[in-house]
Each structure stands twice: as structure tokens, then as C-alpha cells.
Amino acid sequence: MNKIIFLDINGVIEPLTDKEVDLTNNELEKLYEKLEKETGIDYRKYTKDEIISVYYYWDREALKQLKRIVSKTGAKIVISSYWKLDGVQPMKDFLAIFNLAKDVVDVTPDVFRDKIDSKPYENISNKPLKDRPLEILEYLRIHKEIDEYIAIDDRDLSPFLDEHFVRPNLVLTKKDADEAISLLNRNMNKK
């Protein structure tokens, strides 16, 4: 079975917080060296804010739960967050810091940049369709090989994605991960 996790970042693995970290140029250089030694990736191609956000703000427990979902389901990750706008490679690089790069396979299309036609999706709900569910549904339309999927997002996507949605409160927790695993594995014994 081809299983996909459509992953939001902010409010899922990066809590919405007022926490601020600032690094001197020397501290930043040491962090770049540390990360390159650990991953083999030169993170100098990314902005200081991106690296600080990923390294200091991304929640380690939420990332542990994401790894558990991937491990228990065999699902791959498609980034649906606004973090996707630079493409899949930066997301692979950022998630390499947490040993998740190999699990990232793609990003959803961008409703504005890719000019997705919303007409096929107009009857899904009486509520106006927002960009995130539209992008996920378009991805599913294009990738018919996907057998099971979930979206993990801090926005309420349930009107559009029904039983394919997990909504963390602040960050992804063990309870959220358990729900995601259950949803992704629900059809395993039916075949």
C-alpha cells in the first residue's frame, strides 16, 4: 500500500511561540559545522532564520512522534505547509537533521503558483475551499497510486478531508500520532 502523510510544519512540529533565539555569526558558523558533520549537508545555503527555526524551534518530541508514525505505517511524507514553497530539497535537508529526509518524497502543488483549477472540488463542501485542502486533493487526483493518506495540520481540514485528518493542539503528541497510525493502518486487515 502507498501511504502518505500530508505534513504541515507550523503548529504541528513547530509550536507557535514567542520564543526567540539569536545567534552570533560565530555561533551560527559552529552550528553550520555541526550540522554538516552530522548530515553531510552544507546548510549555509539557507537563511539564518530558517536554520534557527528548524534547529531551535522544531519540537523534538513532535518529530519523535512523526518518526513513530512513519515507522509503524510505512508512510511517506509530502509537505503541505508553506515551508514547501522552495521545493522538496530544502525540506529533505531540514528533516535530515532529524533523520527523516529519506521519508520526504514531495510537496503539494501551490494553489497560486501552479494555478490549480478549483472547479473539480467545488461540490466537496458548502464552505469555500481553502488552499491547503485544495492542494492536497489535487495531489491525490494526480497521484492515483496512493491507497491511504492523512493530513496532519493545525487548521481544521476535516470538512474537506473527512476521516483523513489529524489536528494537533500546539504540536504533534503521542495521542495524535496514535490516531494517525490508526487511520493510516485501518485498511491493512481488510484485504
Secondary structure, 3 states (H helix, E strand, C coil): CCEEEEECCECCCECCCCCCCCCCHHHHHHHHHHHHHHHCCCHHHCCHHHHHHHHHHCCHHHHHHHHHHHHHHCCEEEECCHHHHHCHHHHHHHHHCCCCHHHEEEECCCCCCCCCCCHHHCCCCCCCCCHHHHHHHHHHHHCCCCCEEEEECCCCCHHHHCCCEECCCCCCCHHHHHHHHHHHHCCCCCC
